[in-house]
Amino acid sequence: MPVQQRLLELALKGLEAERATIDGEIIQIKSQLNPRSTTAQTVTAVRRTAVPSKKRRMSAAARRRISQGMKRRYAEMRKAGQPSHAESVGPKHSSSERPIGGSRLTAAGRKKLSDLMKKRWADRRRKGK
């Protein structure tokens, strides 16, 4: 059984080497047909001949360990009184002080903007006539 597996591995390597030479010949012929796009074809051929890397996935246990470690570190930082990264980058006021909804304008500011826009549109209408 191991002999047969070794023969199959050698056959596979031989076929991959043949494919690489054939791909090289295809690139040469395509470059003679269309000389402008030879670099793009070379790059795609190199990518095709390279062994595609498998996507690495993290197990659920590893994600859980990382999550628990981060929670523990942030809890220690809060106890020590050091601001965490999120606190140092985020807003300076607490969530209770923030206005609810998307608008952060005061009523007076909104009125001022409204009056300015009304004035601009009135000027445009006057210039149009």
Disulfide bonds with the S-S distance in Angstrom:
none
